[in-house]
């Protein structure tokens, strides 16, 4: 394989990788916005973002029930809806 054919293939592969990472980033952003939109009925954007971060931290530590109670108490959200939202995070 000569350099004349190798360089375009490498550039095409790099462009393909960039495109895949960009698409994954866009999908993650859309999913995040969708999850936060469910909470925006109960609070503002900044508080929803901060609450999402705290819920994720509790879930990582395996304190899902505490996360449900926190969401329920802070947002006055019904228990089943709070549980559903926490599980979807």
Order of alpha helices (4+ residues) and beta strands (2+ residues): alpha-alpha-alpha-alpha
